[in-house]
Amino acid sequence: MTDDLTRTKGILEAALLVAGEPVAIAQLSKLFDPPLEADVIRKLLEDLRAAWADRSVELAQVASGWRFQARPEIQPYLERLSPEKPPRYSRAAMETLAIIAYQQPVTRGDIEAIRGVQVSTNVIKTLEDRQWIEAVGHRETPGRPALYATTKNFLDDLRLRSLAELPPLADLDTSHLLELPDAPAKAAETELALASPLLDAEKALSGDVVASVDLNASDGQPRPPESNQTLH
């Protein structure tokens, strides 16, 4: 029995090391015939996480599943292998992303009401191309505007399992926002930071402050999306 568990853990370990992206428990269970129950897979993954606890690479659970990734303190050394600078994202893109993260699902009209300026189509396209946001439906109002929400990729890149792990908006000091590096969510890659206060990440991949953010409407509170909405 012990040999079987050791072999099973070895298979899971190998699969995650070569996957290059997060793997869901449902997919990992298909490695075996018959497929293992989710609870068994989860227990073995926790054992693997503990076994890697003292190494430079850790096993972590994110929104899309489980993956191996480098610990943040190792990133400065890994950056020497890829010295290219990450792309810079505009203030408009960063503010739009932050609003979507906390107010989702929202329309462009919602974002414009909070920011007080028009949202460029290029801003939305940039965030969609980076796979951080997506249209999840339409609001049943004239014109049926698209409703936008963040994706699992967004959570994966922030090392989060769910939106519930975002800190409460009231607790944030949103005076500074960091640029988001262009690093795909894959094994041995470190976390991306939406903002230093957002994840309490003192050493994000990029330390250049590019913008300040005001998520408050004229009444001093975040503007919630209208209640009249339907997802399709």
SULFEN-V406644 format. One line per field, one symbol per residue. burial: b if it has 16 or more other C-alpha atoms within 10 Angstrom, else e. A space follows every 10 residues. Layout:
burial=???
This chain:
burial=eeeeeeebbe ebbeebbeeb bbbebeebbe eeeeebeeee beebbeebbe eeeeeebbbb bbbbbbbbbb bbeebeeeee eeeeeeebbe bbbbbbbbbb bbbbbbbbbb bebbbeeebe eebbeebbee ebbbbbbbbe eeeebbbbbb bbbbbbbbbb beeeeeeeee eeebebbbbb beebbbbbbb bbbbbbbbbe eeebbeeeee bebbbeeeee ebbebeeebe ee
